[in-house]
């Protein structure tokens, strides 16, 4: 079973911009929907906080605390494609920050529920 971490947009979750929190990402992971092509075990869920500059270190710290290295890190759909998008970084910039800090491949998106 593939082990994954998920990084979600804290602003979307708090403000409910069509995202009631992390349930859509976790549902997709549990049922194999969206961008999860196989059965996965979620080992960490990290919230990005504006301005996003700590998302890399916070994700790396969460993985250290979990003491389990994930096979992939999934950036939530709200970070990858939702509108309004982040005014601070593009999805590719976020992915690069996370990959640079963790050394783990980042997948852009978790689900297709809108």
C-alpha positions, -999 to 999 in steps of 0.1 A, spaced: 0 0 0 13 34 -9 19 59 19 10 95 12 8 129 29 -16 156 19 -11 194 20 -42 215 20 -50 252 18 -57 264 53 -75 295 40 -99 275 18 -107 252 48 -113 281 72 -132 303 48 -152 274 32 -146 284 -4 -164 253 -16 -142 232 8 -157 222 41 -123 211 53 -102 181 46 -130 156 40 -130 157 2 -93 149 1 -96 122 27 -126 107 10 -108 105 -23 -78 89 -6 -100 63 11 -120 54 -19 -93 57 -46 -111 85 -64 -95 114 -82 -57 115 -84 -53 84 -61 -47 56 -86 -42 29 -60 -50 22 -24 -32 46 -1 -26 51 36 -26 88 46 2 93 72 0 131 75 -22 161 66 -6 195 67 -24 228 63 -6 255 43 -10 289 60 -7 323 42 18 333 28 29 298 22 65 303 30 65 277 58 47 249 38 80 232 29 95 232 64 61 224 81 55 194 57 91 181 64 85 185 102 51 166 100 68 137 81 96 137 107 70 135 135 51 107 117 84 88 114 72 73 81 85 85 48 56 89 23 58 75 -13 42 107 -25 28 140 -13 -5 152 -27 -13 189 -29 -50 193 -23 -72 203 -52 -79 236 -36 -42 244 -38 -37 230 -72 -66 242 -93 -93 260 -73 -103 296 -79 -96 321 -65 -61 308 -66 -33 316 -41 -21 352 -44 14 342 -31 26 312 -51 16 291 -81 9 254 -76 42 246 -93 61 269 -69 44 252 -39 53 218 -53 89 227 -58 91 241 -22 77 209 -8 99 187 -30 130 207 -21 124 203 17 112 167 17 128 150 -14 94 134 -21 74 137 -54 44 160 -52 12 153 -71 -9 183 -80 -45 175 -69 -64 150 -48 -100 149 -61 -124 161 -87 -153 169 -65 -164 205 -69 
